[in-house]
Amino acid sequence: MTGITHYISEGNEFPSAPMDSATEVLVVSLIIVDAEVILAAKTGKARGDLLISDDELAAQEQLNDGKARLAFLQDCALACSLDRALRLDGDLLQTLCNIDQAEHEDHAAAVALSEGQPLPAPTPLQRSLELPTPSVSDQVEPQSEEVLATNLNPVTSEPLNTPSSKFVPQRASMHHAGITIATDVL
């Protein structure tokens, strides 16, 4: 006998402390390998009409139980992964639903305003999605006049559409649910 099978057959018991799932998968995998080794060693040595020995029967049971346990552990790992993903995605989906609802409320307010009705008060959801008042740190740093002058058409004062003008970074920022994202846009 080898490995875990020998350890168990000698009357030893597994420690009583619970194992983490990765350790349990490893132990069950080793049990499966041991059972397969025992069964492979017995294959072809006896006549086909003889009953299988107690050792072979025990190894076969151990193999079947090990495979069933391994499948169960893999199913548990998948279920935990799905649960974690649903919890994480659930927050995102709730945020997206809130944004969608606020957009519908904004549209209803715009329709009311366009029909000459007074602007309705913002709903709590609309207020929760409003951009904060910009602070000094949120302000875009002005570009020097020299950089601006090199990127303007001298005739129309419109921005040039040249490769060099595309490399002057512009700051774009977006604020949502307490998170501000600022990036340089080329």
C-alpha positions as CSV (number, residue, x, y, z in Angstrom):
1,M,0.0,0.0,0.0
2,T,1.1,3.5,-0.6
3,G,0.6,7.0,0.7
4,I,-2.8,7.8,2.3
5,T,-4.1,4.3,1.9
6,H,-1.2,2.9,4.0
7,Y,-1.7,5.7,6.6
8,I,-5.4,4.9,7.0
9,S,-4.9,1.1,7.0
10,E,-2.4,1.3,9.8
11,G,-5.2,2.6,12.1
12,N,-4.3,6.2,11.9
13,E,-7.0,8.8,11.7
14,F,-7.0,12.1,10.0
15,P,-6.5,15.2,12.2
16,S,-9.8,16.5,13.7
17,A,-9.1,20.1,12.5
18,P,-11.2,21.0,9.5
19,M,-9.3,21.1,6.2
20,D,-9.5,23.9,3.7
21,S,-11.0,22.9,0.4
22,A,-7.7,22.8,-1.6
23,T,-6.2,20.5,1.0
24,E,-9.3,18.3,0.9
25,V,-9.1,18.1,-2.9
26,L,-5.5,17.1,-2.7
27,V,-6.2,14.4,-0.1
28,V,-9.1,13.0,-2.0
29,S,-7.0,13.0,-5.2
30,L,-4.2,11.1,-3.5
31,I,-6.8,8.5,-2.3
32,I,-8.1,8.1,-5.8
33,V,-4.5,7.6,-7.1
34,D,-3.8,5.0,-4.4
35,A,-7.0,3.1,-5.2
36,E,-6.2,3.1,-8.9
37,V,-2.6,1.9,-8.2
38,I,-4.0,-1.0,-6.1
39,L,-6.6,-2.0,-8.7
40,A,-4.0,-1.7,-11.5
41,A,-1.6,-4.0,-9.7
42,K,-4.4,-6.7,-9.3
43,T,-5.6,-6.5,-12.9
44,G,-4.8,-9.5,-15.1
45,K,-3.4,-11.6,-12.3
46,A,-6.4,-13.7,-11.4
47,R,-8.8,-15.8,-13.5
48,G,-11.9,-14.0,-14.7
49,D,-14.3,-16.4,-13.1
50,L,-13.0,-15.8,-9.5
51,L,-14.7,-13.4,-7.1
52,I,-12.7,-10.3,-6.4
53,S,-10.8,-10.2,-3.2
54,D,-11.7,-8.1,-0.2
55,D,-8.7,-5.8,-0.9
56,E,-9.9,-5.2,-4.5
57,L,-13.5,-4.6,-3.3
58,A,-12.2,-2.1,-0.7
59,A,-10.0,-0.4,-3.2
60,Q,-12.9,-0.2,-5.7
61,E,-15.2,1.3,-3.0
62,Q,-12.5,3.7,-2.0
63,L,-12.1,4.7,-5.7
64,N,-15.8,5.2,-6.2
65,D,-16.2,7.2,-2.9
66,G,-13.1,9.3,-3.8
67,K,-14.5,10.2,-7.2
68,A,-17.9,11.0,-5.8
69,R,-16.2,13.2,-3.1
70,L,-14.0,14.9,-5.6
71,A,-17.0,15.7,-7.8
72,F,-18.8,17.1,-4.7
73,L,-15.8,19.3,-3.8
74,Q,-15.6,20.6,-7.4
75,D,-19.3,21.3,-7.4
76,C,-18.9,23.2,-4.0
77,A,-16.0,25.2,-5.4
78,L,-18.1,26.1,-8.5
79,A,-21.1,27.1,-6.3
80,C,-18.9,29.3,-4.1
81,S,-17.5,31.0,-7.2
82,L,-20.9,31.6,-8.6
83,D,-22.1,33.0,-5.3
84,R,-19.2,35.3,-5.1
85,A,-19.7,36.5,-8.7
86,L,-23.4,37.1,-8.1
87,R,-22.7,39.1,-5.0
88,L,-20.2,41.2,-6.8
89,D,-22.3,41.6,-9.9
90,G,-25.4,42.2,-7.8
91,D,-23.9,45.5,-6.5
92,L,-23.0,46.5,-10.1
93,L,-26.4,45.5,-11.4
94,Q,-28.1,47.5,-8.6
95,T,-26.0,50.6,-9.5
96,L,-26.9,50.2,-13.2
97,C,-30.6,49.9,-12.3
98,N,-30.3,53.1,-10.2
99,I,-28.7,55.0,-13.0
100,D,-31.3,53.8,-15.5
101,Q,-34.1,54.8,-13.1
102,A,-32.5,58.2,-12.6
103,E,-32.3,58.6,-16.4
104,H,-36.0,57.9,-16.7
105,E,-36.7,60.5,-14.0
106,D,-34.5,63.0,-15.7
107,H,-36.3,62.4,-19.0
108,A,-39.7,62.9,-17.3
109,A,-38.4,66.2,-15.8
110,A,-37.2,67.3,-19.2
111,V,-40.6,66.5,-20.8
112,A,-42.4,68.4,-18.1
113,L,-40.1,71.4,-18.6
114,S,-40.5,71.3,-22.4
115,E,-44.3,71.4,-21.9
116,G,-44.0,74.5,-19.8
117,Q,-44.7,72.8,-16.5
118,P,-42.6,73.6,-13.5
119,L,-39.4,71.6,-13.0
120,P,-40.2,68.8,-10.5
121,A,-38.0,68.5,-7.5
122,P,-35.1,66.1,-7.9
123,T,-35.9,62.6,-6.5
124,P,-33.6,61.1,-3.9
125,L,-32.1,58.8,-6.6
126,Q,-31.4,61.8,-8.8
127,R,-29.7,63.7,-6.0
128,S,-27.6,60.6,-5.1
129,L,-26.2,60.6,-8.6
130,E,-25.4,64.3,-8.9
131,L,-21.9,65.4,-9.5
132,P,-20.2,67.0,-6.5
133,T,-19.2,70.6,-6.7
134,P,-15.7,70.6,-8.2
135,S,-12.9,71.4,-5.8
136,V,-9.6,73.1,-6.7
137,S,-7.9,69.7,-7.1
138,D,-10.5,68.7,-9.7
139,Q,-9.8,71.7,-11.9
140,V,-8.1,71.1,-15.2
141,E,-4.6,72.6,-15.4
142,P,-4.6,75.3,-18.1
143,Q,-2.3,74.7,-21.0
144,S,0.3,77.3,-21.7
145,E,-0.5,79.9,-24.4
146,E,2.5,78.7,-26.3
147,V,1.1,75.1,-26.6
148,L,-2.4,76.4,-27.4
149,A,-1.0,78.8,-30.1
150,T,0.9,76.0,-31.8
151,N,-2.3,73.9,-32.1
152,L,-4.6,76.7,-33.5
153,N,-5.2,77.5,-37.1
154,P,-3.8,81.0,-37.6
155,V,-6.7,81.9,-40.0
156,T,-9.7,80.6,-38.0
157,S,-8.3,80.1,-34.5
158,E,-9.9,76.6,-34.7
159,P,-7.9,73.6,-33.3
160,L,-5.6,72.1,-35.9
161,N,-6.3,68.5,-36.9
162,T,-2.6,67.5,-37.2
163,P,-0.8,64.6,-35.7
164,S,1.1,66.9,-33.4
165,S,-2.1,68.5,-32.1
166,K,-3.5,65.1,-31.2
167,F,-0.7,64.6,-28.6
168,V,-1.7,67.5,-26.4
169,P,-3.5,65.8,-23.5
170,Q,-6.9,66.9,-22.4
171,R,-8.3,65.9,-19.0
172,A,-11.5,64.1,-18.9
173,S,-13.2,63.1,-15.7
174,M,-16.3,61.2,-14.7
175,H,-17.9,61.0,-11.2
176,H,-20.4,58.3,-10.2
177,A,-21.4,56.9,-6.8
178,G,-18.6,58.6,-4.9
179,I,-15.9,57.6,-7.3
180,T,-14.1,60.0,-9.6
181,I,-12.3,58.7,-12.6
182,A,-9.9,61.2,-14.3
183,T,-7.8,60.3,-17.4
184,D,-5.8,62.1,-19.9
185,V,-7.4,61.9,-23.3
186,L,-5.4,62.3,-26.5
